Amino acid sequence: MRIRLLIKLIFYFPGTVLHELAHYIAALLLGKAEGFSVVPRTEGDTYVLGSVKSRTRYKVLSSFIALAPIIWWIILFLTLRHLHVIGMGRNSPHIHFSAIAKKLRTFTLLDVFFFWLFIQMLWAGRLSFPDIKNFFRGLFSFSGLVLVIVAAAAYYLRHSF
């Protein structure tokens, strides 16, 4: 059991730090960050690789804190667009496989590092089950209901004129 934790720690630690850092920064901006940990621990049969504790004035803000790690996927997307690996067609992205094939022919050790970083950012942007639970808990709160009503009204008013 400890060997599995050690292997997960080796492969996922940088991504976990990025993931928890996104939560922590969002908590600083939207509420109060009360704790940050990337020390792995076991809870029953599962491993918890990191956690952030925070408090917000309005429960709906915890939804945004829970979604914060998705920023890493946005950064990845924008980076791949900048590198011309992903392009935008008619309302949908497409992958330039020729650019990938060209890069594979000239793959260097530095590219191995960037591929590893890419994998870490993919891992960092993944939402955990507690993240998803916190998102819905904040969205279905009173302040979340108010936000949804205001957003729907603004959308309706904008498109009705």
URURHU-V243183 format. One record per run of one state. SS is the DSSP state (2 for helix, 1 for strand, 0 for the rest). FROM is the first residue (numbers start at 1). TO is the last residue. If there is no record, write none. Layout:
BEGIN
<<SS/FROM/TO> <SS/FROM/TO>>
END
This chain:
BEGIN
<<0/1/1> <2/2/30> <0/31/31> <1/32/37> <0/38/40> <1/41/43> <0/44/45> <1/46/48> <0/49/50> <1/51/55> <0/56/60> <2/61/82> <0/83/85> <1/86/88> <0/89/92> <1/93/95> <0/96/96> <2/97/105> <0/106/108> <2/109/125> <0/126/128> <2/129/139> <0/140/141> <2/142/160> <0/161/161>>
END
